Amino acid sequence: MERGGDGLPKLVWLEERGGSERCVIGRRGQASMEPVPGVLDTEGTELVRRVLAAPGEWAAVDEIGFLEQSSPAYQQALWNLLEHKRMLAVLRKEDLPFLNRLRERADCFVLDLDEVCGP
């Protein structure tokens, strides 16, 4: 995430740790962060496919939130990753269909840090 001079988020990046690829998936609009059209469908989905093909049984994703709601292809890529690897994922605390589907999976353990650590 990149912040502007006012301290508010200006850009949200999707990047592979240890990799050299990254892309902007969100930009601050007039009132809020807005997804960059098509980026998760293309570059984001390809990045998840590379993670799926990488060796090892674990993958980590930080964070999944409202920007991902704009891309069913990216959601499907994440779902496929979860079906094939063990995944540590940070989810935003929002009531959104895709996030709720992830939380409701029988094989998921959800730890709410707000409840554990307090405000």
C-alpha positions as CSV (number, residue, x, y, z in Angstrom):
1,M,0.0,0.0,0.0
2,E,1.2,3.5,-0.8
3,R,0.0,6.4,1.2
4,G,-0.4,10.0,0.1
5,G,0.8,13.1,1.9
6,D,-2.4,13.2,4.0
7,G,-1.6,9.7,5.3
8,L,-4.5,8.1,3.5
9,P,-3.9,5.1,1.2
10,K,-3.3,6.3,-2.3
11,L,-2.5,3.0,-4.1
12,V,-2.9,-0.7,-3.3
13,W,-0.3,-3.1,-4.8
14,L,-0.5,-6.8,-5.5
15,E,2.9,-8.3,-5.4
16,E,4.6,-11.6,-5.0
17,R,7.0,-11.7,-2.1
18,G,10.5,-12.5,-3.4
19,G,9.4,-11.9,-6.9
20,S,9.9,-8.9,-9.1
21,E,6.3,-8.5,-10.3
22,R,3.8,-6.1,-8.9
23,C,0.8,-4.3,-10.1
24,V,-1.6,-1.6,-8.8
25,I,-5.0,-3.1,-8.0
26,G,-6.6,-0.1,-6.2
27,R,-6.5,3.7,-6.5
28,R,-8.0,6.2,-4.2
29,G,-11.0,7.8,-6.0
30,Q,-13.0,10.8,-4.9
31,A,-14.3,9.2,-1.7
32,S,-12.8,5.8,-1.3
33,M,-10.4,3.2,-2.7
34,E,-11.6,1.8,-6.1
35,P,-10.4,-1.3,-8.0
36,V,-8.3,-0.8,-11.1
37,P,-10.5,-2.4,-13.8
38,G,-9.2,-5.7,-15.2
39,V,-5.9,-5.9,-13.3
40,L,-7.0,-8.7,-10.9
41,D,-8.6,-10.6,-13.8
42,T,-5.3,-10.6,-15.7
43,E,-2.1,-10.0,-13.7
44,G,-3.6,-11.0,-10.4
45,T,-5.0,-14.2,-11.6
46,E,-1.7,-15.1,-13.3
47,L,0.2,-14.3,-10.1
48,V,-2.0,-16.7,-8.1
49,R,-1.5,-19.4,-10.8
50,R,2.3,-19.0,-10.4
51,V,1.9,-19.4,-6.6
52,L,-0.2,-22.6,-7.2
53,A,2.5,-24.0,-9.5
54,A,5.4,-23.2,-7.1
55,P,6.8,-26.0,-4.9
56,G,5.6,-26.3,-1.3
57,E,2.3,-27.0,0.4
58,W,1.8,-23.5,1.9
59,A,0.8,-20.2,0.4
60,A,0.2,-16.9,2.2
61,V,-2.1,-14.1,1.0
62,D,-2.2,-10.7,2.7
63,E,-4.9,-9.3,2.4
64,I,-8.2,-10.3,0.8
65,G,-10.9,-7.6,0.9
66,F,-13.4,-5.5,-1.0
67,L,-11.2,-4.9,-4.1
68,E,-11.3,-8.6,-4.9
69,Q,-15.1,-8.4,-5.2
70,S,-14.6,-6.8,-8.6
71,S,-13.0,-9.9,-10.1
72,P,-14.7,-13.3,-10.2
73,A,-11.7,-14.7,-12.1
74,Y,-9.4,-13.7,-9.2
75,Q,-11.8,-15.1,-6.6
76,Q,-11.8,-18.4,-8.5
77,A,-8.0,-18.4,-8.7
78,L,-7.8,-17.9,-4.9
79,W,-10.5,-20.6,-4.3
80,N,-8.5,-23.0,-6.5
81,L,-5.3,-22.2,-4.6
82,L,-7.1,-22.9,-1.3
83,E,-8.3,-26.3,-2.8
84,H,-4.7,-27.3,-3.6
85,K,-2.5,-25.7,-0.9
86,R,-2.7,-24.9,2.7
87,M,-3.1,-21.2,3.0
88,L,-2.6,-18.6,5.6
89,A,-4.8,-15.6,4.5
90,V,-5.6,-12.3,6.1
91,L,-9.2,-11.3,5.5
92,R,-10.6,-7.8,5.9
93,K,-13.4,-7.7,8.5
94,E,-16.2,-7.0,6.0
95,D,-19.5,-8.6,5.3
96,L,-18.9,-9.5,1.6
97,P,-20.0,-12.6,-0.2
98,F,-16.6,-13.9,-1.1
99,L,-15.1,-13.2,2.3
100,N,-18.0,-14.9,3.9
101,R,-17.6,-18.0,1.7
102,L,-14.0,-18.2,2.8
103,R,-14.8,-17.8,6.5
104,E,-17.5,-20.5,6.3
105,R,-15.3,-23.2,4.9
106,A,-15.3,-26.2,7.2
107,D,-11.5,-26.5,6.8
108,C,-10.8,-22.9,7.8
109,F,-9.7,-21.7,11.2
110,V,-10.6,-18.1,11.8
111,L,-8.8,-16.0,14.3
112,D,-10.3,-12.5,14.9
113,L,-7.5,-10.4,16.2
114,D,-10.0,-7.7,17.3
115,E,-11.6,-10.3,19.7
116,V,-8.3,-11.8,20.9
117,C,-6.4,-8.6,21.3
118,G,-9.1,-6.0,21.8
119,P,-9.3,-2.5,20.3
